[in-house]
């Protein structure tokens, strides 16, 4: 099982939050994950605590 699959199954961030750990594991496997602001819909390719656009 891949590290990304382990993180998804483990429930580390079951609330849907893109953590650095999950993002980095996916990147190592060749998958780029991103994040979309729920307010303005700005998309970023790296996890952020606050939206850079808002």
PDBQT receptor file of N, H, CA, C and O in Angstrom, charges set to zero:
ATOM      1  N   UNK A   1       0.850  -1.179   0.000  1.00  0.00    +0.000 N 
ATOM      2  CA  UNK A   1       0.000   0.000   0.000  1.00  0.00    +0.000 C 
ATOM      3  C   UNK A   1       0.895   1.242   0.000  1.00  0.00    +0.000 C 
ATOM      4  O   UNK A   1       1.905   1.293   0.702  1.00  0.00    +0.000 OA
ATOM      5  N   UNK A   2       0.511   2.234  -0.792  1.00  0.00    +0.000 N 
ATOM      6  H   UNK A   2      -0.309   2.193  -1.362  1.00  0.00    +0.000 HD
ATOM      7  CA  UNK A   2       1.314   3.454  -0.883  1.00  0.00    +0.000 C 
ATOM      8  C   UNK A   2       1.131   4.315   0.363  1.00  0.00    +0.000 C 
ATOM      9  O   UNK A   2       0.173   4.143   1.117  1.00  0.00    +0.000 OA
ATOM     10  N   UNK A   3       2.062   5.241   0.567  1.00  0.00    +0.000 N 
ATOM     11  H   UNK A   3       2.840   5.381  -0.046  1.00  0.00    +0.000 HD
ATOM     12  CA  UNK A   3       1.982   6.131   1.722  1.00  0.00    +0.000 C 
ATOM     13  C   UNK A   3       0.722   6.991   1.662  1.00  0.00    +0.000 C 
ATOM     14  O   UNK A   3       0.098   7.243   2.693  1.00  0.00    +0.000 OA
ATOM     15  N   UNK A   4       0.346   7.439   0.477  1.00  0.00    +0.000 N 
ATOM     16  H   UNK A   4       0.853   7.234  -0.360  1.00  0.00    +0.000 HD
ATOM     17  CA  UNK A   4      -0.870   8.245   0.332  1.00  0.00    +0.000 C 
ATOM     18  C   UNK A   4      -2.096   7.430   0.716  1.00  0.00    +0.000 C 
ATOM     19  O   UNK A   4      -2.978   7.927   1.415  1.00  0.00    +0.000 OA
ATOM     20  N   UNK A   5      -2.156   6.176   0.260  1.00  0.00    +0.000 N 
ATOM     21  H   UNK A   5      -1.439   5.773  -0.309  1.00  0.00    +0.000 HD
ATOM     22  CA  UNK A   5      -3.282   5.315   0.605  1.00  0.00    +0.000 C 
ATOM     23  C   UNK A   5      -3.332   5.063   2.106  1.00  0.00    +0.000 C 
ATOM     24  O   UNK A   5      -4.413   5.038   2.695  1.00  0.00    +0.000 OA
ATOM     25  N   UNK A   6      -2.171   4.877   2.730  1.00  0.00    +0.000 N 
ATOM     26  H   UNK A   6      -1.293   4.898   2.252  1.00  0.00    +0.000 HD
ATOM     27  CA  UNK A   6      -2.124   4.683   4.177  1.00  0.00    +0.000 C 
ATOM     28  C   UNK A   6      -2.669   5.893   4.909  1.00  0.00    +0.000 C 
ATOM     29  O   UNK A   6      -3.442   5.751   5.856  1.00  0.00    +0.000 OA
ATOM     30  N   UNK A   7      -2.274   7.082   4.479  1.00  0.00    +0.000 N 
ATOM     31  H   UNK A   7      -1.646   7.198   3.709  1.00  0.00    +0.000 HD
ATOM     32  CA  UNK A   7      -2.764   8.305   5.117  1.00  0.00    +0.000 C 
ATOM     33  C   UNK A   7      -4.268   8.449   4.944  1.00  0.00    +0.000 C 
ATOM     34  O   UNK A   7      -4.966   8.845   5.878  1.00  0.00    +0.000 OA
ATOM     35  N   UNK A   8      -4.771   8.132   3.762  1.00  0.00    +0.000 N 
ATOM     36  H   UNK A   8      -4.204   7.810   3.003  1.00  0.00    +0.000 HD
ATOM     37  CA  UNK A   8      -6.201   8.238   3.517  1.00  0.00    +0.000 C 
ATOM     38  C   UNK A   8      -6.973   7.248   4.373  1.00  0.00    +0.000 C 
ATOM     39  O   UNK A   8      -8.048   7.576   4.874  1.00  0.00    +0.000 OA
ATOM     40  N   UNK A   9      -6.446   6.047   4.549  1.00  0.00    +0.000 N 
ATOM     41  H   UNK A   9      -5.572   5.781   4.142  1.00  0.00    +0.000 HD
ATOM     42  CA  UNK A   9      -7.120   5.023   5.348  1.00  0.00    +0.000 C 
ATOM     43  C   UNK A   9      -6.990   5.265   6.843  1.00  0.00    +0.000 C 
ATOM     44  O   UNK A   9      -7.868   4.877   7.613  1.00  0.00    +0.000 OA
ATOM     45  N   UNK A  10      -5.896   5.905   7.262  1.00  0.00    +0.000 N 
ATOM     46  H   UNK A  10      -5.182   6.220   6.636  1.00  0.00    +0.000 HD
ATOM     47  CA  UNK A  10      -5.629   6.055   8.693  1.00  0.00    +0.000 C 
ATOM     48  C   UNK A  10      -6.533   7.071   9.359  1.00  0.00    +0.000 C 
ATOM     49  O   UNK A  10      -6.679   7.060  10.581  1.00  0.00    +0.000 OA
ATOM     50  N   UNK A  11      -7.149   7.959   8.570  1.00  0.00    +0.000 N 
ATOM     51  H   UNK A  11      -7.031   7.968   7.577  1.00  0.00    +0.000 HD
ATOM     52  CA  UNK A  11      -8.022   8.960   9.152  1.00  0.00    +0.000 C 
ATOM     53  C   UNK A  11      -7.266  10.145   9.725  1.00  0.00    +0.000 C 
ATOM     54  O   UNK A  11      -7.842  10.929  10.480  1.00  0.00    +0.000 OA
ATOM     55  N   UNK A  12      -5.974  10.300   9.384  1.00  0.00    +0.000 N 
ATOM     56  H   UNK A  12      -5.506   9.663   8.772  1.00  0.00    +0.000 HD
ATOM     57  CA  UNK A  12      -5.184  11.417   9.901  1.00  0.00    +0.000 C 
ATOM     58  C   UNK A  12      -5.856  12.753   9.651  1.00  0.00    +0.000 C 
ATOM     59  O   UNK A  12      -5.815  13.641  10.502  1.00  0.00    +0.000 OA
ATOM     60  N   UNK A  13      -6.473  12.902   8.491  1.00  0.00    +0.000 N 
ATOM     61  H   UNK A  13      -6.506  12.180   7.799  1.00  0.00    +0.000 HD
ATOM     62  CA  UNK A  13      -7.142  14.156   8.162  1.00  0.00    +0.000 C 
ATOM     63  C   UNK A  13      -8.512  13.865   7.568  1.00  0.00    +0.000 C 
ATOM     64  O   UNK A  13      -8.870  14.369   6.503  1.00  0.00    +0.000 OA
ATOM     65  N   UNK A  14      -9.257  13.051   8.274  1.00  0.00    +0.000 N 
ATOM     66  H   UNK A  14      -8.966  12.642   9.139  1.00  0.00    +0.000 HD
ATOM     67  CA  UNK A  14     -10.565  12.643   7.816  1.00  0.00    +0.000 C 
ATOM     68  C   UNK A  14     -11.544  13.784   7.609  1.00  0.00    +0.000 C 
ATOM     69  O   UNK A  14     -12.627  13.587   7.057  1.00  0.00    +0.000 OA
ATOM     70  N   UNK A  15     -11.166  14.982   8.052  1.00  0.00    +0.000 N 
ATOM     71  H   UNK A  15     -10.287  15.142   8.500  1.00  0.00    +0.000 HD
ATOM     72  CA  UNK A  15     -12.056  16.126   7.881  1.00  0.00    +0.000 C 
ATOM     73  C   UNK A  15     -11.909  16.761   6.506  1.00  0.00    +0.000 C 
ATOM     74  O   UNK A  15     -12.530  17.789   6.239  1.00  0.00    +0.000 OA
ATOM     75  N   UNK A  16     -11.098  16.169   5.624  1.00  0.00    +0.000 N 
ATOM     76  H   UNK A  16     -10.593  15.334   5.841  1.00  0.00    +0.000 HD
ATOM     77  CA  UNK A  16     -10.947  16.688   4.274  1.00  0.00    +0.000 C 
ATOM     78  C   UNK A  16      -9.889  17.772   4.126  1.00  0.00    +0.000 C 
ATOM     79  O   UNK A  16      -9.728  18.332   3.042  1.00  0.00    +0.000 OA
ATOM     80  N   UNK A  17      -9.176  18.071   5.187  1.00  0.00    +0.000 N 
ATOM     81  H   UNK A  17      -9.307  17.616   6.067  1.00  0.00    +0.000 HD
ATOM     82  CA  UNK A  17      -8.142  19.101   5.139  1.00  0.00    +0.000 C 
ATOM     83  C   UNK A  17      -6.894  18.543   4.471  1.00  0.00    +0.000 C 
ATOM     84  O   UNK A  17      -6.445  17.445   4.798  1.00  0.00    +0.000 OA
ATOM     85  N   UNK A  18      -6.341  19.297   3.541  1.00  0.00    +0.000 N 
ATOM     86  H   UNK A  18      -6.706  20.189   3.276  1.00  0.00    +0.000 HD
ATOM     87  CA  UNK A  18      -5.106  18.885   2.882  1.00  0.00    +0.000 C 
ATOM     88  C   UNK A  18      -3.942  19.264   3.784  1.00  0.00    +0.000 C 
ATOM     89  O   UNK A  18      -3.584  20.437   3.895  1.00  0.00    +0.000 OA
ATOM     90  N   UNK A  19      -3.359  18.267   4.424  1.00  0.00    +0.000 N 
ATOM     91  H   UNK A  19      -3.650  17.314   4.335  1.00  0.00    +0.000 HD
ATOM     92  CA  UNK A  19      -2.210  18.507   5.291  1.00  0.00    +0.000 C 
ATOM     93  C   UNK A  19      -0.919  18.450   4.480  1.00  0.00    +0.000 C 
ATOM     94  O   UNK A  19      -0.889  17.886   3.387  1.00  0.00    +0.000 OA
ATOM     95  N   UNK A  20       0.129  19.026   5.014  1.00  0.00    +0.000 N 
ATOM     96  H   UNK A  20       0.105  19.484   5.902  1.00  0.00    +0.000 HD
ATOM     97  CA  UNK A  20       1.424  18.969   4.343  1.00  0.00    +0.000 C 
ATOM     98  C   UNK A  20       1.862  17.509   4.188  1.00  0.00    +0.000 C 
ATOM     99  O   UNK A  20       2.402  17.131   3.148  1.00  0.00    +0.000 OA
ATOM    100  N   UNK A  21       1.637  16.707   5.197  1.00  0.00    +0.000 N 
ATOM    101  H   UNK A  21       1.198  17.014   6.042  1.00  0.00    +0.000 HD
ATOM    102  CA  UNK A  21       2.057  15.301   5.167  1.00  0.00    +0.000 C 
ATOM    103  C   UNK A  21       1.379  14.554   4.014  1.00  0.00    +0.000 C 
ATOM    104  O   UNK A  21       2.035  13.818   3.278  1.00  0.00    +0.000 OA
ATOM    105  N   UNK A  22       0.071  14.745   3.861  1.00  0.00    +0.000 N 
ATOM    106  H   UNK A  22      -0.463  15.343   4.459  1.00  0.00    +0.000 HD
ATOM    107  CA  UNK A  22      -0.658  14.075   2.785  1.00  0.00    +0.000 C 
ATOM    108  C   UNK A  22      -0.223  14.617   1.420  1.00  0.00    +0.000 C 
ATOM    109  O   UNK A  22      -0.054  13.849   0.473  1.00  0.00    +0.000 OA
ATOM    110  N   UNK A  23      -0.043  15.929   1.320  1.00  0.00    +0.000 N 
ATOM    111  H   UNK A  23      -0.180  16.553   2.089  1.00  0.00    +0.000 HD
ATOM    112  CA  UNK A  23       0.379  16.563   0.075  1.00  0.00    +0.000 C 
ATOM    113  C   UNK A  23       1.763  16.062  -0.345  1.00  0.00    +0.000 C 
ATOM    114  O   UNK A  23       1.971  15.722  -1.510  1.00  0.00    +0.000 OA
ATOM    115  N   UNK A  24       2.713  16.015   0.601  1.00  0.00    +0.000 N 
ATOM    116  H   UNK A  24       2.544  16.291   1.547  1.00  0.00    +0.000 HD
ATOM    117  CA  UNK A  24       4.077  15.580   0.303  1.00  0.00    +0.000 C 
ATOM    118  C   UNK A  24       4.118  14.105  -0.096  1.00  0.00    +0.000 C 
ATOM    119  O   UNK A  24       4.860  13.733  -1.005  1.00  0.00    +0.000 OA
ATOM    120  N   UNK A  25       3.334  13.269   0.568  1.00  0.00    +0.000 N 
ATOM    121  H   UNK A  25       2.732  13.571   1.306  1.00  0.00    +0.000 HD
ATOM    122  CA  UNK A  25       3.298  11.838   0.232  1.00  0.00    +0.000 C 
ATOM    123  C   UNK A  25       2.771  11.641  -1.184  1.00  0.00    +0.000 C 
ATOM    124  O   UNK A  25       3.315  10.840  -1.944  1.00  0.00    +0.000 OA
ATOM    125  N   UNK A  26       1.728  12.360  -1.537  1.00  0.00    +0.000 N 
ATOM    126  H   UNK A  26       1.287  13.011  -0.920  1.00  0.00    +0.000 HD
ATOM    127  CA  UNK A  26       1.179  12.252  -2.888  1.00  0.00    +0.000 C 
ATOM    128  C   UNK A  26       2.178  12.753  -3.923  1.00  0.00    +0.000 C 
ATOM    129  O   UNK A  26       2.322  12.150  -4.987  1.00  0.00    +0.000 OA
ATOM    130  N   UNK A  27       2.863  13.843  -3.624  1.00  0.00    +0.000 N 
ATOM    131  H   UNK A  27       2.745  14.333  -2.760  1.00  0.00    +0.000 HD
ATOM    132  CA  UNK A  27       3.852  14.405  -4.546  1.00  0.00    +0.000 C 
ATOM    133  C   UNK A  27       4.992  13.419  -4.810  1.00  0.00    +0.000 C 
ATOM    134  O   UNK A  27       5.451  13.286  -5.945  1.00  0.00    +0.000 OA
ATOM    135  N   UNK A  28       5.448  12.727  -3.759  1.00  0.00    +0.000 N 
ATOM    136  H   UNK A  28       5.076  12.835  -2.837  1.00  0.00    +0.000 HD
ATOM    137  CA  UNK A  28       6.506  11.720  -3.923  1.00  0.00    +0.000 C 
ATOM    138  C   UNK A  28       6.067  10.602  -4.863  1.00  0.00    +0.000 C 
ATOM    139  O   UNK A  28       6.892   9.982  -5.535  1.00  0.00    +0.000 OA
ATOM    140  N   UNK A  29       4.763  10.352  -4.903  1.00  0.00    +0.000 N 
ATOM    141  H   UNK A  29       4.093  10.855  -4.357  1.00  0.00    +0.000 HD
ATOM    142  CA  UNK A  29       4.228   9.294  -5.767  1.00  0.00    +0.000 C 
ATOM    143  C   UNK A  29       3.839   9.810  -7.145  1.00  0.00    +0.000 C 
ATOM    144  O   UNK A  29       3.322   9.056  -7.970  1.00  0.00    +0.000 OA
ATOM    145  N   UNK A  30       4.083  11.086  -7.395  1.00  0.00    +0.000 N 
ATOM    146  H   UNK A  30       4.503  11.698  -6.725  1.00  0.00    +0.000 HD
ATOM    147  CA  UNK A  30       3.802  11.647  -8.709  1.00  0.00    +0.000 C 
ATOM    148  C   UNK A  30       2.413  12.238  -8.876  1.00  0.00    +0.000 C 
ATOM    149  O   UNK A  30       1.979  12.499  -9.998  1.00  0.00    +0.000 OA
ATOM    150  N   UNK A  31       1.714  12.451  -7.771  1.00  0.00    +0.000 N 
ATOM    151  H   UNK A  31       2.066  12.239  -6.859  1.00  0.00    +0.000 HD
ATOM    152  CA  UNK A  31       0.375  13.035  -7.821  1.00  0.00    +0.000 C 
ATOM    153  C   UNK A  31       0.406  14.414  -7.184  1.00  0.00    +0.000 C 
ATOM    154  O   UNK A  31       0.865  14.577  -6.053  1.00  0.00    +0.000 OA
ATOM    155  N   UNK A  32      -0.084  15.406  -7.917  1.00  0.00    +0.000 N 
ATOM    156  H   UNK A  32      -0.456  15.274  -8.835  1.00  0.00    +0.000 HD
ATOM    157  CA  UNK A  32      -0.140  16.760  -7.384  1.00  0.00    +0.000 C 
ATOM    158  C   UNK A  32      -1.544  17.021  -6.855  1.00  0.00    +0.000 C 
ATOM    159  O   UNK A  32      -2.513  17.009  -7.614  1.00  0.00    +0.000 OA
ATOM    160  N   UNK A  33      -1.648  17.257  -5.554  1.00  0.00    +0.000 N 
ATOM    161  H   UNK A  33      -0.861  17.267  -4.937  1.00  0.00    +0.000 HD
ATOM    162  CA  UNK A  33      -2.921  17.596  -4.938  1.00  0.00    +0.000 C 
ATOM    163  C   UNK A  33      -2.993  19.104  -4.781  1.00  0.00    +0.000 C 
ATOM    164  O   UNK A  33      -1.962  19.769  -4.685  1.00  0.00    +0.000 OA
ATOM    165  N   UNK A  34      -4.181  19.639  -4.756  1.00  0.00    +0.000 N 
ATOM    166  H   UNK A  34      -5.019  19.099  -4.834  1.00  0.00    +0.000 HD
ATOM    167  CA  UNK A  34      -4.351  21.072  -4.594  1.00  0.00    +0.000 C 
ATOM    168  C   UNK A  34      -5.449  21.383  -3.599  1.00  0.00    +0.000 C 
ATOM    169  O   UNK A  34      -6.065  20.492  -3.015  1.00  0.00    +0.000 OA
ATOM    170  N   UNK A  35      -5.674  22.669  -3.425  1.00  0.00    +0.000 N 
ATOM    171  H   UNK A  35      -5.173  23.393  -3.899  1.00  0.00    +0.000 HD
ATOM    172  CA  UNK A  35      -6.632  23.141  -2.448  1.00  0.00    +0.000 C 
ATOM    173  C   UNK A  35      -7.431  24.280  -3.073  1.00  0.00    +0.000 C 
ATOM    174  O   UNK A  35      -6.866  25.131  -3.761  1.00  0.00    +0.000 OA
ATOM    175  N   UNK A  36      -8.735  24.299  -2.840  1.00  0.00    +0.000 N 
ATOM    176  H   UNK A  36      -9.194  23.608  -2.282  1.00  0.00    +0.000 HD
ATOM    177  CA  UNK A  36      -9.587  25.361  -3.358  1.00  0.00    +0.000 C 
ATOM    178  C   UNK A  36     -10.241  26.091  -2.189  1.00  0.00    +0.000 C 
ATOM    179  O   UNK A  36     -10.789  25.467  -1.280  1.00  0.00    +0.000 OA
ATOM    180  N   UNK A  37     -10.178  27.417  -2.225  1.00  0.00    +0.000 N 
ATOM    181  H   UNK A  37      -9.733  27.924  -2.963  1.00  0.00    +0.000 HD
ATOM    182  CA  UNK A  37     -10.797  28.246  -1.192  1.00  0.00    +0.000 C 
ATOM    183  C   UNK A  37     -12.314  28.136  -1.293  1.00  0.00    +0.000 C 
ATOM    184  O   UNK A  37     -12.878  28.271  -2.378  1.00  0.00    +0.000 OA
ATOM    185  N   UNK A  38     -12.961  27.895  -0.186  1.00  0.00    +0.000 N 
ATOM    186  H   UNK A  38     -12.502  27.785   0.696  1.00  0.00    +0.000 HD
ATOM    187  CA  UNK A  38     -14.413  27.766  -0.190  1.00  0.00    +0.000 C 
ATOM    188  C   UNK A  38     -15.108  29.113  -0.359  1.00  0.00    +0.000 C 
ATOM    189  O   UNK A  38     -16.291  29.164  -0.697  1.00  0.00    +0.000 OA
ATOM    190  N   UNK A  39     -14.385  30.196  -0.126  1.00  0.00    +0.000 N 
ATOM    191  H   UNK A  39     -13.425  30.155   0.148  1.00  0.00    +0.000 HD
ATOM    192  CA  UNK A  39     -14.977  31.531  -0.270  1.00  0.00    +0.000 C 
ATOM    193  C   UNK A  39     -14.862  32.072  -1.688  1.00  0.00    +0.000 C 
ATOM    194  O   UNK A  39     -15.871  32.426  -2.298  1.00  0.00    +0.000 OA
ATOM    195  N   UNK A  40     -13.635  32.142  -2.225  1.00  0.00    +0.000 N 
ATOM    196  H   UNK A  40     -12.815  31.855  -1.730  1.00  0.00    +0.000 HD
ATOM    197  CA  UNK A  40     -13.420  32.787  -3.529  1.00  0.00    +0.000 C 
ATOM    198  C   UNK A  40     -13.109  31.802  -4.651  1.00  0.00    +0.000 C 
ATOM    199  O   UNK A  40     -13.021  32.195  -5.815  1.00  0.00    +0.000 OA
ATOM    200  N   UNK A  41     -12.941  30.512  -4.306  1.00  0.00    +0.000 N 
ATOM    201  H   UNK A  41     -13.013  30.193  -3.361  1.00  0.00    +0.000 HD
ATOM    202  CA  UNK A  41     -12.653  29.439  -5.266  1.00  0.00    +0.000 C 
ATOM    203  C   UNK A  41     -11.241  29.498  -5.866  1.00  0.00    +0.000 C 
ATOM    204  O   UNK A  41     -10.969  28.824  -6.859  1.00  0.00    +0.000 OA
ATOM    205  N   UNK A  42     -10.347  30.292  -5.277  1.00  0.00    +0.000 N 
ATOM    206  H   UNK A  42     -10.569  30.840  -4.470  1.00  0.00    +0.000 HD
ATOM    207  CA  UNK A  42      -8.952  30.334  -5.719  1.00  0.00    +0.000 C 
ATOM    208  C   UNK A  42      -8.326  28.968  -5.460  1.00  0.00    +0.000 C 
ATOM    209  O   UNK A  42      -8.550  28.368  -4.409  1.00  0.00    +0.000 OA
ATOM    210  N   UNK A  43      -7.543  28.478  -6.415  1.00  0.00    +0.000 N 
ATOM    211  H   UNK A  43      -7.361  28.965  -7.269  1.00  0.00    +0.000 HD
ATOM    212  CA  UNK A  43      -6.915  27.157  -6.308  1.00  0.00    +0.000 C 
ATOM    213  C   UNK A  43      -5.415  27.321  -6.158  1.00  0.00    +0.000 C 
ATOM    214  O   UNK A  43      -4.798  28.148  -6.830  1.00  0.00    +0.000 OA
ATOM    215  N   UNK A  44      -4.836  26.526  -5.269  1.00  0.00    +0.000 N 
ATOM    216  H   UNK A  44      -5.338  25.855  -4.723  1.00  0.00    +0.000 HD
ATOM    217  CA  UNK A  44      -3.391  26.519  -5.059  1.00  0.00    +0.000 C 
ATOM    218  C   UNK A  44      -2.902  25.083  -5.046  1.00  0.00    +0.000 C 
ATOM    219  O   UNK A  44      -3.648  24.169  -4.695  1.00  0.00    +0.000 OA
ATOM    220  N   UNK A  45      -1.642  24.884  -5.432  1.00  0.00    +0.000 N 
ATOM    221  H   UNK A  45      -1.036  25.627  -5.717  1.00  0.00    +0.000 HD
ATOM    222  CA  UNK A  45      -1.105  23.525  -5.539  1.00  0.00    +0.000 C 
ATOM    223  C   UNK A  45      -0.423  23.052  -4.259  1.00  0.00    +0.000 C 
ATOM    224  O   UNK A  45      -0.025  21.890  -4.171  1.00  0.00    +0.000 OA
ATOM    225  N   UNK A  46      -0.282  23.917  -3.280  1.00  0.00    +0.000 N 
ATOM    226  H   UNK A  46      -0.605  24.860  -3.351  1.00  0.00    +0.000 HD
ATOM    227  CA  UNK A  46       0.343  23.527  -2.015  1.00  0.00    +0.000 C 
ATOM    228  C   UNK A  46      -0.593  23.885  -0.860  1.00  0.00    +0.000 C 
ATOM    229  O   UNK A  46      -1.317  24.877  -0.939  1.00  0.00    +0.000 OA
ATOM    230  N   UNK A  47      -0.585  23.089   0.209  1.00  0.00    +0.000 N 
ATOM    231  H   UNK A  47       0.003  22.284   0.273  1.00  0.00    +0.000 HD
ATOM    232  CA  UNK A  47      -1.483  23.371   1.328  1.00  0.00    +0.000 C 
ATOM    233  C   UNK A  47      -1.170  24.721   1.983  1.00  0.00    +0.000 C 
ATOM    234  O   UNK A  47      -0.009  25.071   2.196  1.00  0.00    +0.000 OA
ATOM    235  N   UNK A  48      -2.214  25.452   2.291  1.00  0.00    +0.000 N 
ATOM    236  H   UNK A  48      -3.157  25.168   2.118  1.00  0.00    +0.000 HD
ATOM    237  CA  UNK A  48      -2.087  26.756   2.940  1.00  0.00    +0.000 C 
ATOM    238  C   UNK A  48      -3.082  26.839   4.083  1.00  0.00    +0.000 C 
ATOM    239  O   UNK A  48      -4.146  26.221   4.041  1.00  0.00    +0.000 OA
ATOM    240  N   UNK A  49      -2.727  27.607   5.103  1.00  0.00    +0.000 N 
ATOM    241  H   UNK A  49      -1.863  28.108   5.137  1.00  0.00    +0.000 HD
ATOM    242  CA  UNK A  49      -3.635  27.808   6.232  1.00  0.00    +0.000 C 
ATOM    243  C   UNK A  49      -4.696  28.835   5.873  1.00  0.00    +0.000 C 
ATOM    244  O   UNK A  49      -5.850  28.715   6.284  1.00  0.00    +0.000 OA
ATOM    245  N   UNK A  50      -4.303  29.849   5.103  1.00  0.00    +0.000 N 
ATOM    246  H   UNK A  50      -3.366  29.946   4.769  1.00  0.00    +0.000 HD
ATOM    247  CA  UNK A  50      -5.238  30.904   4.694  1.00  0.00    +0.000 C 
ATOM    248  C   UNK A  50      -5.109  31.124   3.193  1.00  0.00    +0.000 C 
ATOM    249  O   UNK A  50      -4.055  30.883   2.605  1.00  0.00    +0.000 OA
ATOM    250  N   UNK A  51      -6.186  31.581   2.588  1.00  0.00    +0.000 N 
ATOM    251  H   UNK A  51      -7.043  31.777   3.065  1.00  0.00    +0.000 HD
ATOM    252  CA  UNK A  51      -6.211  31.823   1.155  1.00  0.00    +0.000 C 
ATOM    253  C   UNK A  51      -5.371  33.054   0.818  1.00  0.00    +0.000 C 
ATOM    254  O   UNK A  51      -5.536  34.112   1.425  1.00  0.00    +0.000 OA
ATOM    255  N   UNK A  52      -4.478  32.908  -0.147  1.00  0.00    +0.000 N 
ATOM    256  H   UNK A  52      -4.344  32.048  -0.640  1.00  0.00    +0.000 HD
ATOM    257  CA  UNK A  52      -3.620  34.026  -0.576  1.00  0.00    +0.000 C 
ATOM    258  C   UNK A  52      -4.410  35.049  -1.376  1.00  0.00    +0.000 C 
ATOM    259  O   UNK A  52      -4.025  36.217  -1.435  1.00  0.00    +0.000 OA
ATOM    260  N   UNK A  53      -5.496  34.631  -1.987  1.00  0.00    +0.000 N 
ATOM    261  H   UNK A  53      -5.808  33.683  -1.940  1.00  0.00    +0.000 HD
ATOM    262  CA  UNK A  53      -6.322  35.525  -2.798  1.00  0.00    +0.000 C 
ATOM    263  C   UNK A  53      -7.233  36.382  -1.923  1.00  0.00    +0.000 C 
ATOM    264  O   UNK A  53      -7.390  37.578  -2.168  1.00  0.00    +0.000 OA
ATOM    265  N   UNK A  54      -7.828  35.774  -0.912  1.00  0.00    +0.000 N 
ATOM    266  H   UNK A  54      -7.701  34.802  -0.713  1.00  0.00    +0.000 HD
ATOM    267  CA  UNK A  54      -8.756  36.513  -0.027  1.00  0.00    +0.000 C 
ATOM    268  C   UNK A  54      -7.993  37.503   0.830  1.00  0.00    +0.000 C 
ATOM    269  O   UNK A  54      -8.594  38.215   1.635  1.00  0.00    +0.000 OA
TER     270      UNK A  54
